[in-house]
Amino acid sequence: MCGIHGIYRFDGQRVEPATISAMGRVTQHRGPDDEGWHIEPAQQRCAIGMRRLSIIDLAGGHQPISNADDTTWIVCNGEVYNFRELRAELQQRGVRFKTGSDTEVMLHLYDQLGDEFVHRLDGMFNFALWDARRRRLLIGRDHLGVKPLYVHHTRERLAFATEAKALLALPDVTPQLNREALADYLHLGYVAAPHSMFRGIAKLPPATMLSIEDGQVKQWRYWRLPSRQDHTLSASQWVERTRAALDAAVHRQMVSDVPIGAFLSGGVDSSAVVGFMAKHSEAPIRTYAIGFDGGEAEQLYNELPYARQVSQLFKTEHHEIVVKPDVVGLLPRLLWHMDEPVADSAFVTTYLVSEFARRDVTVILSGVGGDELFGGYRRYLGEHYAAKFGRLPGWARDLMVRASQGLPVDRHSQLLNKLRLARGFLESASLSPDERYRRYLQVLGQDHVAELLKGAAAPTDALAAAFASAGDGDALNRMFAVDAETQLPDDLLMLTDKMSMAVSLECRVPLLDKALVEMAASIPQQHKVPGTQLKHLMKQALSDMLPREILYRAKRGFGTPMGAWLKHELAPVLARLLSADVVRARGLFEPRVVSRLVADHQANRMDGTDVLISLMNLEIWSRIYLDRRSHEDVTAELKSFLAR
């Protein structure tokens, strides 16, 4: 695990070692153990570099790695879980290895297969490879987009890096807001690839490679989710296949030469990961759980009793922490690490539990992805309820919709959260399936985004593109295909990567193992989620491993009580950051619209938590990146708001 970066010059200028070194220093947190780079010696037009966090082959895994005659060089961020099997195949073909690392396996596999080598890889990775024979640079990103990769492309040069801030270290790159991405950010709460919040900096999409050869840049997609379902197997056969695939995925991702542990919330996904880890480990698995200290809103996010129950079941070496975080002190630093603002408050929780786990381990396994893969979100039931709602008389539907518009909403109250869900469903019930799903996913409606923005900004509309490429499978699997193109890589996986790597912790996501994902995408909807039984198939596959009170307990997301904090601890900061004079000075939004959104949230007239988080985080991010202030200075400023 590390961070990679590099430069290819089209203008004939040399790449200076100092420039590559400067890019690496910015991401030292990703790789505190080692650094290295290679500049092609002939014309010095191309350089690849890395910062290393040692996981596999601690002594011999220094990068870049070259082949026997130094004609191919590679740097890689991530892990290839099937590298031992691939290494054995290559050795049978006569390949001789200099190290025991998985990165060298990628190098020799490229020498044997060319660009097709990526189809043999099972892992999470981004990489850069210099082919001296062809004077060719090749960069790529893993199938699901677990590891990010940013690109800055001009007429003179193409530069790339695992984190955007490494590109901002280049002397001629000035951080500027990408207004074309702003509308999508407000709509979804994140910026979907290929765009980023920085003008001129793009994200390489998942399962994508980019090459430069003879001055020509080419980019292509090398893998997509299967779009057709297999109806030949029975429910019981799918249960057996699912259990075996889960077991195999977790086992594959336990490979490590350093201490390894697991996040444990007591939910189905993390409990399944821990259960299969315990099966394949002779020593107790180290598990880490987090809870929040405070009142009713905080207790809704406290899952420690469930985590303890699972820990006792599998006899893990369990560690837990109860926090009352200094959110004002955290937000600027974490948003600097994130590179881009997000509305998903899970980035705070992920950082806190990562920091806690890093005291003991270097590698952690997480249950991220299980809800998407096997249908665990309430939004996946929209089609089922819409069909029932559509059978009601028109007058009854109209009456219910009108009545719902006056309901108070607050996700941090159990009663008001149920009213929130009911109101959201009724307001979208008459829409097309794609637009209904958009309504479930959105942070702010497109009409409200247009009202909020000052001046015209053409939205990129990542969801429309994702729907168009989602294939012709059943409704549930089409929704997963949309998630896999948008929210999964550019929200959940991005924050998981950035927050764990902020403390030099490698986080693996076995439920997004490529083979498991391909199998799950081929399972028909009626087996995954029959009727209203969310995650039914996965729960059946785990029925003899986990108790019913874990499998069927009420779901709670891995977030924070940010809504309660916005109304209390963070209220002075929010009031200042979203005040009319600050909004007017920033020049992005209509101040009156921002003021109305704040008032509606405070009065529970709208579920504005994510909306206000997105606006607040954007302003903090802007102070750090656009105003070019240190996150320490911004923290001091925010704390001064509390002291007034």
FENLINNOR-V985357 format. One record per helix or strand of 3 or more residues. SS is the DSSP state (a for helix, b for strand). FROM is the first residue (numbers start at 0). LEN is the number of residues. Records with the same first field share a line. If there is no record, write none. Layout:
# FENLINNOR-V985357
SS=FROM-LEN + FROM-LEN
This chain:
# FENLINNOR-V985357
b=1-8 + 33-6 + 45-7 + 71-9 + 122-9 + 135-6 + 149-4 + 156-5 + 200-3 + 207-6 + 215-6 + 259-4 + 285-7 + 316-7 + 362-3 + 505-3
a=16-10 + 27-3 + 82-10 + 101-19 + 163-4 + 178-10 + 234-18 + 267-12 + 295-4 + 303-11 + 326-12 + 345-12 + 369-5 + 377-13 + 393-11 + 413-15 + 432-9 + 445-7 + 461-7 + 474-11 + 486-15 + 509-3 + 513-8 + 524-4 + 535-6 + 547-4 + 561-6 + 570-7 + 579-7 + 590-12 + 608-18 + 630-13
